[in-house]
């Protein structure tokens, strides 16, 4: 393999590579239509010598569509940075002329009652490239594969086009792709430099792996947080491909990986016959790589159990889905333990397996048709055997979150029904018109299981999230119906936007808004942005509204008419706008005298200040967490956030910010002067919010007087160090990690950080080692893990024991300031909404809390 790489490198350096490209990438004598432009002819450079921008990739496919009747381009959406998402269809003209007929016929595969597709039906294949934007070979491969499918005239290529509908998504992450391409192109040298320490190979923070908001789109297939994912999954459900391949890159010192994955990394709910088919396909991939002399491995690594991945989500719908991983050069050429690795070599390997996937799909298509049908039959069988016969969810107090979850189910094409009548299940009330039922017995049960059920995994070697049941992430009220005699209402096909407005018309006294709705925080910030005075209730009350009495809980927003900077009419008009935009309902109150509880003029109803938020950003910060905060404040609250690079904290004036957020990361570049500056800012009234390792850093640097639970390494004595077999290292050390398991905590719902919650049971995604001791201030531990906290995923007994009864959230007061310590990441992947709302509350309400009580309590006692 080293000799092949070296030969390619020499060609690159001598400028002869463009002439040799056809023979290198397509080693067999291929008859190629000269009327179809090669990528290098269109782009003006040889593939493998430059990183191609996304717009150039799109332009090339459009050129192919102009010159070949085998190629058709469609737009499926746009990214945050306004880059076009496309899918390119390759098939014989006679297939394309009846493409909609083929699609409808193919959709019978997901109906267990319909027969298996006839062998004459085309197999459907999706080849997806560059979901991680800096895995650069993938996007280049898409153009070469597209060129070959457009230009090849031999019998094999004609057979592929006749017997298949082939889709290429050339760049699943356009924004990240261009961020990476700009980096590599900016720092490449002439001649190329192979030293791994050269700046070309040292991509800077946050690098191009992720999208605009630094989200890993390969973890978003189930959660569908981001626009790119929603567009892509919508296309997936139009076709349900028989084969879906996800192309990636890994570390430069590796070789090439293709499935099957290790048995221990397979999903416990996916039938074995689907994984077995990966072993059948593996023979085709092995042959293709053997022919070009490339080393590879299988069955050793990579998770393949969760529907969060692009190589696993399609499995839940009967697709033969797989991950391909190529050692990445991260530039034009790089020194590795396997010799010099060239960009062109990485491209060639992925191209070979792109073609082997097509060969396998054609040869095995009858089996693929049967597998897809059997998967949905299997889903029905599992549903019938499942203890829960249906799932009911929804909360009339939180219509926004209810509709958000409903929308997610519908995007996954799950059958949902209205609740026929108001009912109580497991002691929870589900109101007709505000709640929904999901019967277990439906072909998509495996996805339903992933959204609602808990799985305790036994293996410790997963490298990513092991607990992903989304209902826990949302923190939405739900229950399992264990009897089959449940009644369902009408089928639901779309979400229903709540009708925002003001009940009771214009008030001359005040307006009230319950804080239990997920959008209430958004409404609060929008009002504050309009310089409208808003108060929040630290104690519940019952208001007299007309001839009725209405109960309001902790956090209720009170907008008085008196004291505002705008007239009563203008206030009413602004409230109407906010109500409509945020889809919430205010209620007009005519008196401040409550029927029960505190009155509206009580000191227990506190004025909320408008927050000005700075977010720690830059090298050393965990980019994903910083991106999540940025995304959620922008997209949910509509709040601008100042992204403040770590290196600027020294000279920046912090006085303008009410809140500073420190995501997980390494803050060791901050010397004593910066730490003292931050301490002074907190003491002067600022609110500091920390996640995970930033929480540990804050404690270690004495910004607060809280304590960490000591690690095993500190507790253990070196004299008693255990001696273990070297081969067991991966298993032993892997068991020490907590990779996104779900734990349960008890949260104080009277605390301002918990405003809006109705249930003390809080589900937290614990994905890091930070463990907090309970605060010595008996009012400061906002949330504490329960005695038996483990719910879902994988965690060792030792880790569960350590998490048990530790603190999850602490609000510590320092002079006039506050520090909110999260042991974990409350914004996890932007879909853990049950804890995200606590993060929002930390920004909006933490400054109203004093040690041992509430700000202003002294005045009330005078």
N, C-alpha and C positions, 0 to 999 in steps of 0.2 A: 504493500500500500504506500510505503514511503517513496518508492521509485515513481509511482504514478503521480503522487503529489508534487514531487520534485520536477518531473517532466512538465507538468502543467505550469508550475511556477516559472520555469525557464521560458516556456512559450509566452507567458505573460510579460516577462521582463524583456523579451526580444521583439515584442510587438507583432508576433505572428499568430497570436491567439484568435483573433477575429477570423482568420482564414481557416483555422482548424476547428472552429466551434461545432460545425455540423457533425464532423467525425467524432468529436469528443463527447458531446451530449447525446447524439444519436449514433452509437457505435456501429450498429448494423446498417448495411446499405439500405437507405430509405429513399423511396421515390417521392420527392417533395415538389409541390406545384410552385414553379418560379414566379407565378403571378401573386402569390401570397407573400407579403413582406416579412422577413425575419425580424425578430426584436432588435438585433443590432443595426439592421438597415433603417428601421424606423427611428430608433433612438439616437443613432450616430456613434454608438460605442458597443464594444463586445460585452455580452452578459458575463458577469464575473469580474469586471474591471471597475465597476462603479455601482453605487447603491441607487436604485431607480426610485424616484419620488412617486407617490401615489397617483398624482394627476397624470403622470406619464404612463403609468400602468393602465389607468382607465382609458387614456387616449389610444394606447396600442390596441386594446381590445375593441374599441370602437372602429379602429382601422381594419381589424380582422373582420368585423361584422360587415363593413363596406365591401370587402373583397371576397368574402366567402359566404355562400348560402347555407353553410353548416353552423354559422356562428350568429348568436343573437344576444344583445346586451340589454339588461333591464336594471333600472334604478330601484332599490328597495328602501332608500332613506338617505339621511344625512347625519353626520357626526356633529358634536358640539362645535367643532371648528369649521363647520360648513363644508366638509369634504364628502363627496358622493360615495355612497355604498352601492356597489353593483353586484349582480350575479350574472354570469355569462353561461348561456346554454349552448351545448354542442350536441348535435344529433343530425341524422340524415334528413334531407329536405322533406322526404315523404313523411317522416315522423313529425317534423315541426308543423306541417300543414294540418295535422290533427292532434296537436299537442294537448289541447284542453280535453279532448276525448281520452287520450292516454292518461292524463292526470286523474280524471274521474274514475277511470277503470282501475288505476293504481290505488285509489283511496278505498276500494273494496277490501284491500289487505288489512285494514284496521277493524273490519267488521267480522267478528268470529263466525257469524251465521252465513257469510258468503263463502263460495268456493275459493280455493287457492288459485292464483293467477295462472293463466295458460302459459306454456313455455314460449309462445310467440310474442308475449307482451315484453316490451323493453324493460330492462332493469334500470333502476334509478340510482345514480351515483353522485355524491357531493364531495368535491375535493376543496378543503378549506385551508387557506394559507395565512400565516402571519397574524394570528390572534395576539401574539406578543410581538409588538412592533419592531423590537430590535433583534428579532430572530430573522435576520435579513435574507437568508437564502430562500426562504419560503416564497416571498413575493416575486423573486426572480424566476423561480421554478414555474409559477403560475403562467408567466408569459411564454416560456418554452413549451410547456404542456399545451397551452392554447394554440401556439403556432403549429405544433405537430398535428393536433386534431383538425386544424383548419387546412393544413397543406399536405398531409400524408396521403399518398395515392395507393399504397399497397393494400393487399387483401385484408390483412389483420386490422388496420385502421378503419377500413370500410365496414368490417364486421362490427367493430366497437360502435360506430355511429349508427349502424342499422339496428343493433340489438340493445342499445342503451340510450337513455337520456342522461347526459353528463352535465353537471353544474360545476362551475368553478367560482368560488368566492376568492378573488385574488388577494384581498387584503382585509381581513376581518377587523383590523384595528388601524384605520387610516391615519388617525392623529398620531398615534405612537410610531407608526411606520415612518412618517415624515420627520418626526423628532429625531429618530435614530439615523435615518438617511442623511439628514443635514449634518449630524455629528460626524459620522464616518467619512462622508465626502469632504467635510471641512478639514479633517486632520490626516487624510491619506497623503502619502509621500510618493515622489517619483525619483527613483524606484521605491517600491513598497518596502516598509519596515516590518520585519517579523517579530521583533522583540516585544513580548507581552506587556512590558512596562511603557511602551510608546503611548503617547496620549491618544492616538487613534483607537487603541485597544482598551483604554481606561475611560469608558463612557461615564460622564458626570451625572450627578443627581438631577432629576429623578430617573433618568435614562428613558429609553423609548419603549420599554416593555408594556407600559400601561396606556390608558386612554387620556383624554384631556384632564380628567379629575384624578389621575393616577390610580384608576381602578384596573384590576386584573380581570379582563373580560373573559378569561378562561375559567373564572370562578363565578360567573354571573348567569349561567344558563337556566338555573332554577329560580333564582331570585329576581331576575329581569329588572334590575335597578336602572340600567343605563340604556340610552336610546339605541346604541348599536346592537345590543342584545335583543331588545324588543323587536327591532326590524328583522333581525336574522331569524329569530324563533318564529316569527310570523310566517316567513318564507318556508321554514322547515315544515310547518304544519300544513302548508299548501300541498306538500309532496310526500312527506315521510320517506326519505331515501332508503333504499335497501342497504346501501353502503355509504358511510360518511367517515372520511379520513381527516384527521386534525394534524397538521404539520408543524413541528416545533424544532427548536434547537436546545442543546444542553451544554455543559461545560466543554471546553476545547480539548481536554485530555481524554474524553470518552471516544467511542467509535460511532456506532449507529444502533438505535433501538427500535424494535417493532414488537407488537404484541404476539403471543399471549403474555399477560402480566402474571405475577405470582398468584397462586391460589389464595393466599392470605389477604390479597388486596382486591379480591372480587366482592361485589355486593352480595350480601346474604339474601337479597330479595329478587335478584335477577336469575332466571333459570340457567342451569349449567350449559344447556345446549347452545345458548347464544355465545358464551365464552368459548365453547369448543370450536365454534366455527372460525374463531381467530387463529386457532392452530392450523386449520385447513388453509386459510389465506397465507399463513406464515411460510408455507412451502413455496409459494409464488414469489414472496419477497426475498426469501433466502436465495432462490435461483437467480433473481435479478441482480442481487448484490454480489453473489458468487461470480457471475459473468464479468463483472467489472473489477473484481478483486478487492472489494470493500469489506472490512471487518464489521461485525455486528454482534449484538447479544439480545436475548429475550428472557422473559420469566424471572427477572431479578429486581425490578424496581417499578416505580410509578403507580400511584393510586388509580383504581379503576372501579370504585364502588359507589361514588356519589354522583347524582344527577347535576351537580354544579358544573361539571366539566363538559367541554365540547366533544370529548371522546367517549363520554358515558351517558349523557342525557339522551342521545339518540337510541341507545340500547333500551331505554325504558319504553321506547316506541317500536321495538323490533328491528332496528337497524344494526347491521354489522358495523359498529363504530370502533375506531382505533386511533391511538396516538403513535405517531412516528417522531422520533427524536434523533437529530443529527448533531454531532459535535460542531459547535459554532466557532467560526474564525474571528468574529467580532472585528472585522476589517478585511483588507484584501489578502493578507497572509499572516499567519501567526505560528511561532514556535510552540510545539507541544511535545508531550512524551512519546507521541507516535510519529514524530517528524514534523515537517512544515505543512501546516494545514491551510489550503487556499480556499478563498471564497468560492471559486469555480468548482472545487471538489465537493464542497458541501451542497452546492446546487445540483451537481450531477447525481449524487446519492438520492436526494429527494425526488428528482425527476425519474430515476429508475423505479422507485417504489410507487410513484404516481401511476406509472404505466403498469406495474405489476398488479396494482389494485384494480385497474380496469380489466386486465386479463383475467384475474380471479373472479371479478364480478360477472363477466360474461360466461366463464366456464362453470361457475357455481350458481347461476341465477335461479335455477329451479329450486335448489336447496334454500336460497335466500328468500324466495317467495314463501316457501313452507315455514321457514323460521319466523318470518314476520307474522304470519297468520297464527302460528303456534304461540307466539309471545302474548298476543291479545287473548287467546284462549286460556293460557296460563294465568293471565291477570284475572280473568273471571273466576277461575278455579280458586285462586288465592283469596279473592274477595269473599267467596262463599264460605271459606274456612276461617276467615278473619273474625275474631271475637266482636269487634265493632262492626255493626251492620250499616251504620251511617255516622256522619259527623255533622254536628250542628254548630254554627258560629254566628256571631253578631252581637252588637250591644247598642241599644237605642241611645245610650249616653255618648256613644262614639261612632257616629255614622260615617265619618270620614275614613277612619281606619277600617271599618267594616267594608266599605266600598272598595278600598284599596286592596284588601285581601281578596275580595270577590273578583276584582279585575285580574289579579294574578292567576286565580283558578281558571278564569275564562281564557286567558292567554295560553294556558297549557291545555286547552280544549277539554276541560273537565266538566262533566254534566252537573249542574247546580240547579236547585229548585227553591222556590219560596217556601217559607214556613206556612203551613196551611192555617194554623191557629196559634195564638200565643200559648207557649208551653213552658214547663219547667223541667230541666234535665240536670241531674247531679246537683240540685239545689240552686241552679242558675236560671234566670228568667230570660227567655227568648221571645221577643215581641214580634207579632205578625207585621210584616212590612219592613222590619228592621233586622231580620235574621234569615239565615239560609241553611238548607240541608244538602249535604253531599252524600248520596248513597255510595256505599263501598262497592256494591256489585255493578261494576261497569268496566269496560275494556281497559281504561286508563288507571286501573287501581294501583299499579305500581308507583305511579307518580303521586296519587292520593296518599299512599302510605308514606312517601317521602315528605309530604307536606304536614301530615298530622300525627304520625306514629313515632315512637321512640325505639331506637335500636342500641343495645349495649354490645359494643364490639370487643372482641377478646384480644386481638393483635395490637401490638404497640408500635409497629413500624410504619404507620401512616405518616406522611410528612405534611398533611394539610388537614383542614377542618374535618372532624369526625362526627359532629353533631349539627345537622342542618335542617331539622324539622321547622318549617317556616312559621307555623302557627305559634310556636314558642317565641320565635324572634319578634313577632308582631306584638306579643303580649295581649292578644285579643281574646275576649271571652269565647270559650268553645266547650263542647262536651262530646263524649262518645255515646252513641245510642247502641245498646247491647242487644236489643230485641228487634226482630225482623218485622214486627207489626207497625212500624212507624208510618205516618201519613205525610206525604209530600205535596206541596202545592204546584203551581205552574212552573214550567221550565224557565230558567233565567238565561238570557242571551247577551245582556249588556248591563253595565253598571248604571246606577241612577245617581246623578249628581244632586247632592243636597241643595235645597232651595234656600239660599241665604236671604236674610231680611231682618226686619225689626217687628216683633210682635207688640201690638199695642200702639203703634204709631209714634208720633213725636212726643217726647217727654219734656217737661219743664224742670225735672228733678235729677234723674239718673237713668242709665241703661245697664243691664246686667247680662253677663255671658258666662254660662257654666264653662269650667275649664276642663271638663272631661273629654271633650272632642280633640282629636289629634291636631286639628287645624286651629285650635284656640291660640296656641303659641304664635302661629303665623299672624293671626288677627291682631294679637297684642303688639307684635313688632310693627306691623303696618300702621297701627294707631300711633305708636310712639314716634314713628318716622314722620308722621304728619303733625308732630308737636301737640298731640292730644294727651291730656292728663288721664292716666289710667291707674286704678288702684286694684290691689288683689287682697282677697279675704284670707286671713290666717285662722279664722274660726268659721264654722258653718253658721247658716242662718236660714230662716224661713221668711220669705217676702210675701206681703199681701199684694197680689196682682189682680186688680178688679175684685171679683167676688170669690177668687180662689186663693189658695195658699200654695206656694211653690218652694221646695227645698233647694238650697244651694250649698255646695260643699266647699272643701278647702281649695283655695286658688281661684275661686270665682272672681271674674273681672268686673269691676264697678267703674263706670264712666260717669262722673258727676257732670251736670250741666253747668253749675256754678264754678267759677275759678278758671274756666277755659280761656284760651287766648282768641277764640273765635265765637261767633254768635251761636245762639241755640239752633237757628235754622241751618247755619253752616255745619255745625256739629252733627246734626241729624243727617245732612246730605253726605258727609264724610263717612259716617257710620254705615249708611246704606251701601256705599261703594265697597267698603271693607267687607261687609257682610256678604255681598254678592261675590266678590273676588275670592274670599276664603271659604265660602259656602258654610257659613255659620249663622245662627239666629240669636240676635240680641232680644232682650225683653225690656220694654219701657216700664220704669217704676215711678209711681207718683208720690211716694213717701219714703222717708228713710227710717220710719218706725217699723221694725220687724215684728212679725207675729211670734217669732221665737228666735233665740240666739242673738248675736250682736246686731246692733243697728248700723246703718250705712255710714254713720259718722264716727264709728268706733276707731280707737287707735289700733285695733286689731285688723283694720283694713288699711293697708299700707300703699303709699304711692310708689309706682315702679319707675325707675329711671331708664332712659333709652341707653342701651348698651353700645359701646364702641369696642369692637373686638379685634385683637391682633392674634395671629396664628404663627407660631414658630415654624419656620420653613428652612429648607436648604440642606446641604450636606450634613449628614449625621442624623437627621430626622427620618423616622420611618415614613417613607413617602406615601404608602397606602393610607395610613392614619391621617396624615396631613390632608391628603386628597379627600378623604371621607368628610372631614370637618368642613372643608371648603365647599364640597358638593352639597352637603345637607343645609348649611347656612344659606347658600345661594338658592338652591332649588326648593327647599321646604319653607324656610322663613322669609326668603326674599331679602336676605341680609348681606350687604357687602362686608367682606372681611379682609383686613390688611394682612397680606402674607409677608411676614417680617423675617428676613434671612437671619440666621443665628449670628453671623459676623457683624450685623448692623445693630445688635442690641447694645453694644458698648457705647455707640455715639447717638443712638436714637433717644428722643424724648419720649418717655412712656406715659407722661401725664395725660395725653389725649385719650388714652385707652382706659376703659373701665374694666376690661377683661382681657387676660392673656391666656391662650390655650397652648399647653405643651404636650404634643403627642409623644408616643414612645420614641426613643432614640438615644443617641449618645450626646450628652451635654458637657462632656469633659473639656471641650474647648473653651468653656466659660471659666475665666479665672475669678478670683475673689472679688475683684471690683465689679464684675457683672452680677455676681451672686448678691453682693451687698446692695447693688442698685435695685435688683428685683425685690429683695427683702424690704427695702425702703418704700418701694412702690406699693407693695401689699400693705404694709403698715399704714400707709397714707390713705387706704380705702380701696385699693384695687382687689379684684377677684382673680385668683390664679386657679386654673383648672388643669389637672395633670392626669395622664393616662399611663398605666402599666409601668414601664421602666422609668418614665419621667416622674412618676409617683415615688418610686424607690430613690431616684436622684434627689428629689425635693426633701425627703426624709433624711437621707445621708448627709445632705448639705445644710441641715437644720433650718430649713425654711419653715418647718412645722415641728412640733414636739411629739408627733405620732411615731410609732415603731413598726418595723417590719417583722414578720415571722422569720426567724433565722433559717438559712438554708442548711441542707444536710451536710454540705461541705464544711461549714463553720462549726457545726455541732460535732461532727465525727472527729475522732482522734486518729492521727496518722499512725499511731502504734497498732491500731486495730484495723488497718486497711485490709480489706478482703482481697484474696488472690483468686482471679477468675481466668477461665480459658479465653484466649484471644478471640477465637471464633465467635464467642458469645457477646462480644462488645456491642455490636449493633442492637441486639435484642435488649441487653441490660440498659444501655444508655437511652435507647428509644423509649423505654418504659418510663423514664423520668420526665419526659415531656408532657405538656398538656396542650394538645393541638386542637383547640376549638371544640372541646366538649361542652355540653350544656349542664349547668348547675343551677340549683334553686336557692334563692335567698329570701329572707324576710325583710320587707321594707316598711319603714315607718311612713304611712300614708298621710300623717299629719304634718310631716316635714315639708318645707317649701320645695326641696329638691324633688319630692314625690308628688307635688300638686298635679291633680288630674287623674291619678290612679285610684281605682276603687277596690283593688285586691292587694293584700299584703304579700301575696305570692309573686315573686319576681324571677323570671328566667334570664340567666346571664350566660353569654358565650365566653367561656374562660379560655383564652388562647395565649397565655403567658405565665411566667413563673412568679410574678409579684404577688406576695401574700401579706396582708395587713393585720396587725393586732387590733383588737377593739380599742377605741379611744378611751383614755381615762376620763374624758368629759362624757358623762353618761347620756348627754343629749346629742352628741356629735356623730355617733355611728348611725348613718342614715339607713344603710342596708347591711345585713349580716347573713352570711351563708348559714344554712340550717345544719342541724346535727347530721342529717343524712342528705347531703346536697346533690348527689350525682343523679342526672336524669337521662342523658343521651350521649352516645358517641363512645369514645375510649378514654379511660383514665385508670391508672393503676390504683390498687387499694391504698397504697402508701400516699399517693397524691390526694385521693379522696379524703383520707384522714387528715391531711394537712389543711385542705380547704375547709373542712368542717369547722363551723363556728368562727371562722376568721371574718374579718370585716371586708365588705365589698365596696362600700362607699363611705367616706368620712368627710364631713365639713368641719374644718378646723379654723378657728378665728385667731388672727394675729393683729392685736391693736385694733385699728379701724378697718382692717382688711379680712378677706376670707380666702382659704385655700380648699378647693374641692378635690379630694383625692379619689380617683377611680383605680381600683386594683387591676381592672381589666379595660378593654377598649369598648366604651358604650356605643360607639358609632360603627361597630364591626361591619365591614363591607357595605355600609350604607343601607342595609336592610334589617338590622337589628333594632327595629323601631321602638320596642318596649323599653330599651335603655336609652335610645337616642333622645326621647322626650325628657329624660332625666338630665341629659347633657344640656338641652335647651333651657330647662329650668335653672340649671346652674348659672347660665349666662344671665337669665332674666331676674332671678329672685335671690341668689346667694348673698348679695350685698345687704339684704334685709334681715339677715340672721346675725345675732350676736351670741357670744359664748354664754351658754346657760339659759338663753331665752331669745326674745324677739326684739329687734331694734325698735325703740320707742316705748318699751314696757315701763321704763323708769317714769316717763311723763305720765303714763296712765295711772301709776301708783301714787303720784303726788297729790 
